[in-house]
Amino acid sequence: MVSWRAASPVIGFDLDLTLLDARDGIRASLAALSAETGVAVDAELVVSRLGPPLETELANWFPAADVPAAAARYRQLYAVHALPASAPMPGATEAVAAVRALSGRVVVVTAKATALARASLRHIGIHADVIEGDRFADTKGVSVLAHQVDVFVGDHAGDMLGARHGGALAVGVATGPHAADELRAAGAAIVLADLHQFPPWLAAEAARRR
């Protein structure tokens, strides 16, 4: 049973491959970046391991000294190519609605830059009470703790580590780079196939509290 800190739950979500599917736009943004810089980036490999900060990924392709400029340009390209192509992950809208049905709060904590996270959520029609970007793994946990998140939902092992670091129940969704067993190994207490399974799970937890 989940121990909520208040009468209504505070539910945290990761963004990419949890609430947001921007893979097509990420591919297009990386293709544009490669065309401009002459640096070949394997976009398929990148989208297969989304989760860590952008700079961490770009360091695999660019010399260290060039990473900050490449990241800044990528974010400009993302706003052009990825935002219009973004869509909610299956069940994302319903998962957030389930939190609202319990008068709960929604906190999004992501490695994506805060401005792009806000724009992405606005584009897919999902409202969050709090959006914090530039967070991953342990630093995600700092935000989880600061906002007293009861349950944190994510698709990456780093999300599970962040949930544990912040004292939240870690709920994995097997919609990203890590399979169910990897999410459990990273600390997931619950693993769902996708967010369609989240509303009934949350409703059952709420019922146990009555």
C-alpha positions in Angstrom: 0.0 0.0 0.0 1.2 3.5 -0.9 1.7 5.9 2.1 0.6 9.3 0.9 2.0 12.3 2.8 -1.3 14.2 2.5 -5.0 13.6 2.0 -4.6 13.6 -1.8 -1.6 12.0 -3.7 1.3 13.8 -5.3 2.2 11.8 -8.3 5.4 12.4 -10.2 6.1 11.5 -13.8 9.1 11.4 -16.0 8.5 13.0 -19.5 10.2 11.3 -22.5 8.8 7.8 -23.1 6.6 8.1 -20.0 4.2 10.9 -20.8 5.7 12.1 -24.1 6.6 10.5 -27.4 8.9 12.8 -29.3 11.0 10.1 -31.0 10.1 11.2 -34.6 10.9 14.8 -33.8 14.2 13.8 -32.0 15.3 11.9 -35.0 14.5 14.9 -37.2 16.3 17.3 -34.8 19.4 15.1 -34.8 19.4 14.8 -38.6 19.3 18.6 -38.8 22.1 18.9 -36.3 24.2 16.4 -38.2 23.6 18.2 -41.5 24.7 21.5 -39.9 27.8 20.3 -38.1 29.0 17.4 -40.3 29.0 15.1 -37.3 27.2 11.9 -38.0 24.9 11.0 -35.1 23.0 7.7 -35.1 19.5 8.9 -34.3 18.1 5.4 -34.0 20.7 4.5 -31.4 19.9 7.8 -29.5 16.2 7.3 -29.4 16.7 3.7 -28.2 18.3 4.9 -25.0 16.5 8.2 -24.1 16.7 9.2 -20.5 20.0 10.7 -19.5 20.7 14.4 -20.1 21.2 15.7 -23.6 24.8 16.7 -22.9 25.6 13.1 -21.8 24.3 11.7 -25.1 26.0 14.3 -27.3 29.3 13.6 -25.6 29.2 10.3 -27.4 29.3 12.1 -30.8 31.0 15.5 -30.3 34.4 16.4 -28.7 33.9 17.6 -25.2 34.7 21.2 -26.1 31.9 21.2 -28.7 29.2 19.7 -26.6 27.7 22.9 -25.0 27.3 24.6 -28.4 25.9 21.4 -30.0 23.4 21.1 -27.1 22.3 24.7 -27.5 21.8 24.3 -31.2 20.0 21.0 -30.8 17.5 22.6 -28.4 16.8 25.3 -31.0 16.2 22.6 -33.6 14.1 20.6 -31.2 11.7 23.5 -30.9 11.3 23.5 -34.7 11.3 19.8 -35.5 10.3 17.9 -32.4 7.6 20.0 -30.7 5.2 19.8 -33.7 5.7 16.1 -33.9 5.2 15.3 -30.2 2.4 13.2 -29.0 1.3 11.7 -25.7 2.4 8.2 -24.8 -0.4 5.6 -24.8 -2.4 6.1 -21.6 -0.7 9.3 -20.6 -3.7 11.6 -20.7 -5.8 9.0 -18.8 -3.0 8.6 -16.2 -3.0 12.3 -15.4 -6.8 12.4 -15.4 -6.7 9.6 -12.8 -4.6 11.7 -10.5 -6.9 14.7 -10.9 -9.9 12.5 -10.1 -8.3 12.0 -6.6 -7.7 15.8 -6.3 -4.0 14.9 -6.6 -1.1 17.0 -7.8 1.0 16.2 -10.9 4.8 16.8 -10.8 6.9 16.3 -13.9 10.6 15.8 -13.3 12.7 15.3 -16.4 16.2 15.5 -17.9 14.8 17.6 -20.7 15.3 21.4 -20.4 12.5 23.0 -18.5 11.4 25.3 -21.2 11.1 22.5 -23.7 9.4 20.3 -21.2 6.8 23.0 -20.6 6.3 23.5 -24.3 6.0 19.7 -24.9 3.4 19.3 -22.3 1.4 22.2 -23.6 1.5 20.8 -27.1 0.2 17.4 -26.0 -2.5 19.0 -23.8 -1.2 17.7 -20.4 -1.1 20.1 -17.5 1.3 19.6 -14.6 1.3 21.6 -11.4 5.1 21.5 -11.2 7.6 21.0 -14.1 11.3 20.7 -13.3 13.9 20.0 -16.0 17.6 19.2 -16.1 17.2 16.5 -13.6 18.3 12.8 -13.8 18.8 10.0 -11.4 19.9 11.3 -8.0 19.2 15.0 -9.0 15.7 13.8 -10.0 15.4 12.5 -6.4 16.1 16.0 -5.0 13.1 17.4 -6.8 10.9 14.4 -5.9 11.8 15.0 -2.2 11.4 18.8 -2.4 7.8 18.4 -3.8 6.9 15.6 -1.5 6.1 13.2 -4.3 4.4 10.0 -3.1 4.7 8.0 -6.3 7.1 8.6 -9.1 6.5 7.0 -12.5 9.1 6.5 -15.2 10.5 4.3 -17.9 14.2 4.5 -17.1 16.4 2.9 -14.4 17.4 6.5 -13.5 13.8 7.3 -12.7 13.7 4.4 -10.3 16.9 5.6 -8.6 15.4 9.2 -8.4 12.2 7.9 -6.9 14.1 6.0 -4.2 16.4 8.9 -3.5 13.4 11.1 -3.0 11.5 8.7 -0.8 8.7 8.0 -3.3 7.3 4.7 -4.4 9.0 3.8 -7.7 6.6 2.7 -10.4 8.1 1.6 -13.7 6.5 1.6 -17.1 8.1 -0.7 -19.7 7.7 1.8 -22.5 11.3 3.0 -22.7 14.8 1.6 -23.0 14.6 -0.7 -19.9 12.7 -3.9 -19.6 10.6 -4.8 -16.6 13.4 -6.8 -15.0 15.8 -3.9 -15.4 13.3 -1.5 -13.8 12.8 -3.9 -10.9 16.6 -4.3 -10.4 16.8 -0.5 -10.3 14.2 -0.3 -7.5 10.8 -0.4 -9.1 8.2 -1.6 -6.6 5.6 -1.9 -9.4 6.1 -2.4 -13.1 3.3 -1.7 -15.5 3.3 -2.5 -19.2 2.2 1.1 -20.1 0.2 3.9 -18.6 -3.1 2.4 -19.5 -2.5 0.2 -16.4 -1.9 3.1 -14.1 -5.4 4.4 -13.5 -6.8 1.1 -12.2 -3.6 0.6 -10.1 -4.0 4.1 -8.6 -7.7 3.6 -8.0 -7.0 0.4 -6.1 -4.4 2.1 -3.9 -6.9 4.9 -3.2 -9.6 2.4 -2.3 -7.3 0.7 0.2 -7.0 4.0 2.1 -10.7 4.4 2.6 
